[in-house]
Amino acid sequence: MISLRHTLYVAARPEELWAALTEGEQTRRYYMGARAESTLEVGAPLQMFGDPARSEDDDSPDPDPDSPESRVLAIRGEIRACEPEAALAHSFAFCDLDEPSSELRWRLSVPEGATKVVRLDLEHELPEGCAATLDRVREAWPMVLCGLKTWLETGEALGLDGLSSA
């Protein structure tokens, strides 16, 4: 088992950070264009839909983000635990890889004495047999988390669309 851990402090309120983690309209702003969808009930699916692959010379208009043509399932999981504004745990698997699911735990807390700061701890546990997933997430988590922090603190996307994490 390999465990990756990341911690960051975000100038936001817990409800703002929670919304950014769980609402698809917000996740697409920092999670490399991926939109999260889930009821967040324990046992419910968690799906991350990415943009369809397009060639560089494709100058057709961008599809409507809600149309079936633009809904490519990139990551799938299942909600393991959910405590709004405090904790979220779910399985995690890239749909294009034939590897076992890994486990993610997001924890939100307000540091003692802080007024508008939230600590976010992310733990990603990967079982044996997840070498390709590990290669991707080692690069991707810092980009996603920096994008999340930028989105919450400025209201602007960090501009990581099109960057590869592999």
N, C-alpha and C positions, 0 to 999 in steps of 0.2 A: 504494500500500500504506500502510495506517495501522497503527501499532503502539501498543498500550496496554500500559503496564507498571505493575505494583503489587508492592511489597515489604512484608512484615510479619514481625515477630518474634513467635514464639509460645512460651510457656512449656510445652514438651512435648518428648518424645523423638522422634527421626526416625520410629521405628516407629509411634508414636501418630499423628503427623501423616499419615503414609502411609496408615494404616488409615482415617483420617477422609476422606482424598481419594478412596479407592478402594472403600470398603464402603458399599453402598446403605443399610443400616440407619443409618449415620452421616450420609451426605450428606443424607438427608431432614431431619435435625435442623438444618441450617444453609443448605442450598441451595434455599431457598424451597419446601421440601417435596419436591423431586425426588430420586428414588432412582437411583443409578448402577448399571448392570449391564454387566459386561464380564469376559472371561477375562484381560484385560490382555496378551494375546499380540499381537505386532506383526501388523497386518492384521486383527485381530478388531474387531467392532463395539463401540462404546461407546454405550450408550443411557441417557438420563435420562428416567425416567417421572415425570410430575407428576400432581397430583390432577385429577379431572374438574371442569369448570366447574359450579358450582351457583349457583342464584339465592339471594338473601338470605332469601327466605321459605321455602326448602326446609328443613324441620325433620326430614327423614328421618335415620335413624342414619347415621353415617359408614360407608362400605363398608370391608370387610376390605382392608388395603393390598396383600394378595397376590392379591385376586380380579381377574379380567379387567376388571370394570367400573371399577376404580380405577386401571388401568394405561393412562394416556394418554401416548403417546410425545411428549415436548416437545422434546428435543434429541437429535440423532444425530451420530455421528462414527465415526472409525476410529483405532485405536491406531497411532501412527507409531513410537514408541520407548517402552521401559519399562525402567527400572533401579530396582527396588524400593528405597524409602527414599531415593532420590536424584533421580530425574527421570521425568517422564511427559510425552509429547507426543501430541496427538491432534487430528484435525480436529473442527470444531464447526459445527453448523448448527441453527437453530431450525426445527422441522418445519412450523410454520405460515407460514413466509416462503419466498418463491421467490427465494432469493439464493444466491450461491456459498458454499461452505464456507470457513470461516476456520481458522486454526491456533492452537492453545494449547500453551504449554510451561510446565510446572510444574517448578521446581527447588528442591530442599531441600538445605540445608547447615547445618552446625553452625559458628557463629562461633568463631574461635580463642579459647580460654580459657573458653568457655561451658560450663556444666555441664548445664543443662536448658533450653536455648533452641535453637530451630530457626529459621533464616531461610527464608522461603518467597518465591520470586520467581515471579511469574506474568507471562507475556508473551502477549498476544493480538494476532496479526497478521491484519488484515482486508484482503482485496483490494478493488479497485474494484467497485462494485455491491452493497455491503453497508451501505447507509445505514440501513436499519431495524434491522439487527443492531447496528450501531454505536450507534444511539440507545438500544437496550435495554441493551447491556452497559456503556455508560458509567455508567448508573445502577445496574445490577445488581452489577457486580464489587465495589464498596465494601461493599454490603450482604452479599453472599455471604462476602467475606473477613472482615468484622467478625463475622458469624455463626459462621464457622469458628473464629476465635480465641476467641470467647466459649464455644463448645461445648467446645473442648479445655481451656480454662483453668478452667471452672466446672462442666462437665457439664450445663449448662442451655442450652436454646435461647434465642436472642436475642429471639424473639417477632416476627419479621418476616413470618410467614404472613399472607397476605391483602394485603400491600403490593404495589403495582404498580411495576415498574421501567420502565414506559413512560409 
